[in-house]
Amino acid sequence: MFNDIGALELLTIGVLAVLVFGPDKLPKLIQDLTRTIRKIREFSDSAKEDIRTELGPQFKDFEFEDLNPKTFVRKQLMDGNDDLGLKEIRESFDLRKELSDVTDAVNGRIPAPDSANSAADGAAGAPATTTAPSLTKTGDTTPDLLKKAPQQAQPERPPFDADAT
């Protein structure tokens, strides 16, 4: 909770506490504060223990930190067991290659063939010819949205009339 408080912040809080409460009341205030924190921790620990005993022996290894969704997902997905096959999916999907293929298709360039595909094509004896996929319909008269439309001549604006406004 307070892991990101540095030495300068602690020193500032200490100086402010001395200025606000004074050196006479500060030791009693620190004792009261530590006593309150200790009671809160004891209450929290006893509540956790009560919940564990009420849940029974099946939940003996239950951790309350697992109720945090981020911790739960991280524990379930990043553990050593791979019940869902996510490791295989993660290894087979190359995001950079997919993005470069999409970029090449949008720009009309011919994508570079995979080494696995070119080896298979070479073994089959067929020449490895790749053509860029056509992104437009033949005979389609719709304008290409990726290119800028030519600027049309702007009509002449009427003169500004200050009295009209």
Salt bridges, closest charged atoms under 4 A:
ASP32 OD1 - LYS28 NZ 3.42
ASP32 OD1 - ARG35 NH1 3.01
GLU63 OE1 - ARG52 NH2 3.98
ASP66 OD2 - LYS75 NZ 3.17
ASP101 OD2 - LYS97 NZ 2.98
ASP104 OD1 - ARG109 NH2 3.48
ASP114 OD1 - LYS97 NZ 3.40
